């Protein structure tokens, strides 16, 4: 039996570091938005670079750290995946779909800006435009992520080591709240990868949102834990069977979920 990928990793950020050390050039996250025709592919190295820049933004510009909580009002998107791993790199608890009024930081896409104003702390807005473009006009009361992140450093080191036993993720399972440490998140991700049959080097296509564990598992965490990769598809309800077959073949998908 083959040894599990990154067996010593105890946080999601450590899973990413293991992938970077093994094969930085392989694809990690491929994203489709079928409403705009956008396709973005990030290698492990490129994804890690975005995570490092976002982590530096979190730590140095937003003064976020362990014991802070970030509400992420974002869809399943490559930039959302970056934000999740950046939170875990800094030690911030990520709460996808969380209540902004109860968070010290909120990160929102265009559809969540009104709700995000309930956060009394730092607010970051993502335009989610093709090629990571900026808002035509920055929303009042928000930092524009696309304007802030390019100037951040390409390397990241937390001010203090991230404790694998500290809170890392707040999500839902079958509609019930679940709070996980980094270590528990990695363990559940490994179990999920085994349950869905995702093997090392595999490629899972997911159309699930990130608003519960099932979507986070299929669309990010199980691929990280298995040494695999993910194809995220958004706004794809109108695709025909032939179009799906073509995408699955061209992307060399080994498993489809959603």
N, C-alpha and C positions, 0 to 999 in steps of 0.2 A: 504494500500500500504506500502511495506517495505521501510525503510529509505535507501537512497543511501549509498554505502560503503564509509567510510572515508569522510563524508560530509564536514568536516572542512579543508580537505587537499587542499593546494593551489599550491603545486609543486609536480612533480612526486616522488621526494625523500620522501615527506611526505606520499604519498600513500604507499610506501614501508614500512615506519615506522609503518603505521597503520596495514598493513598486518602482520608485525612482532609482534605487540602487540596482535593481534587477535588469530593467529594460526601459530607459527613459524615452526612447523613440517610439514605443508602441502606442497605438491609440488607446485612450482611456475613456473619454466622453465624446460622443458624436451627437449633435443636436439638430433636429429638424423642426422648423415651424412651417407647417403646410398652409398657413394663411398668408405668409409673405414669400414663400419659396426659399427661405433661409436654410442653409446647411453649414454647420460649423463643426470642425473636428479638432479636438485638443489631444495632443500626445500627453503622456505622463509628465514630461518636462514642461510643456506649455501650461498644463493645468497647475502644476506645482508653482510655476512662476506667478500665475494669477492668484493662487492661494497666498503666496508670500507677500505680494503687494497688498492684498486685502487684509491680511493679518497685521501688517505694519500700519495700515490705515486704522484698523480697529484699536490697536494698542497705543499708537503714538498720537494719532489725531483725535480719536474718539474717547481716549482714556479708558478703554474697556479692558477688563481682566477677569480673573477667577471671581466667582460669586456674582458676576453680572449676568443678566438674562437678555437675550435679543429675540424680539418677535419678528419673524420672517414672513411677511405678507407677499409671498412670491409663488409663481407656478413652478412646475417641473421644468427647469431651464438650466442651461450650462452655467449661467452666472449664479443661480441658486445653489448648485452643487459646490461652486467655489466658496460661497458665503458659509455654507455649512461646515466645510473642512477648515475654513479660516477661523470660525468660532471655536472649533475643537482644538486648533493649533494654539490659540490664545488662552483657552480655558473658559471661554464664555459658554453658558448654556444656550443652545439653539432651541427655539420654540416655533417651528413652522406653524403658521396659522394662529399663533398665540395672541393673547389680549394685549394690545399696545399699552393700555392704561396700567398694566401690571409689569411692564418691562422698562428697563433703563435705557434701552436702545431699540429702535424699530428700523427695519429695512423693508422698503415697499416698492412694488411695481406700480405701474400707472393705475391699475384698478383698485389699489388699496390705499391711495393717498388720503382720502377723506377719513377713513378709519384710523390711519396712522397718526393723525393729528392728536389723538387721545394720549399719545406718549409724551410725557413731560421731559424726557431726556433727549438724547441725540436722535436725529431722524435722517435717514439716507434714502434717496429715491433712485430707482433703477428704471431707465427708459425701456429696457429690453428691446432695443432697436437692433436691426441687423448690424453686424460688425461691432457690436458694443457701443453704438453711437449715443451721443448725449441727447438730453431733452432740447427741443428748439428753444424753450425758455425754462429755466430752472424753477421748479415749484417753490413757492414761498415757504420758508421755514424748514427746507430740506437741503442737504448737500446732494449734489449730482454725482453719483458714484463714478460715472464715466469721465467726469472732469477731474475728480480727485485721485483716482487710483493710478493713472499713468506715472505720476511723479514719485510714487512710493518705491522703496528699495526692493531689489530682486531677491534678497536673502532675508530670512526672518529667524529671530531667536526670541522666545518669550522671556520676559523679565524674571519669571520664576518658573521652574519646571511644572508642567501640567500634571496634576494628580489623577491617575487613572480611576480612582475611586470617587472623585468629585462629580457632581451632576454635570451632564453633558447634553442631554437631549430630553425634550418634553414633546410627546407625540400621542397619538391615539391608536388603540388596538380594538377593533370591533366597537368603536364609538366610546371606549373607556380610556381615561387618561393614563399614560404610562410615563414615568420619569426614570431615566436610565443614566448611570455613570458612563464614562468612556469605556471602561472595561466591560460593562454589561452590554453596551452598544456593539462592541466588537464581537462578543460572544454570541449575541443574537444574530448578528450578521453572518457569522460563520455557520450557525445552525440553519439560517435561512438559505444560504448558498447550497448547503447539503440537501435541504428539503426540496428545493426547486430543481436540483440536478445541475447546478452551474459549476462547471469544472474550470480549472486553471487554463487560461488562454481562451475561454469561451467568450461569447459575445451575446448579451441579452438585449432584446428590444423591449422597451417599456413605454406604454401610453398612460400609465397611472400618474395621478397628481402626487405631489409631495406632502399632502395634508394629513397623512396617516402613515403608520409603520409599513404597510404593504407597499406603498409607493416609494418610500425612502429605501426600503430593502431592495426592491427590484431595480430602482433607478439610480442607485448609488452604492449603498452599503454592502450588499451581497457581492457585486462585482469587485469592490475594493478588497473585501475579505477573501475572495477566491483567487485574486490575481487575474481577474477577467476585465472586460470592458462593457460599456453600456451605450446603446443607441436610444436617446430620448426623442420621442415624437409628440409634438404638440399640435393641436388644431388639425388632427388628421382624420376626423370622422368621415370626411367625404371621399377618402381614398377608395378606389375600387379594389377588388380582389387581385386583379392583374398588377395594379400599382404596388400593392403590398408584397406580392410575390417578387416583383422586380427589386424592391428595396431590400427585402430579406436576402435575396441572392447577392445583390451588389455589396451589401454591408457584411456579408458572411455571418449572418445571425445564426446562432446555435439554439436560441431559446427566445420565445416571444411570450410576454406577459401583458395582459390588459386587452 
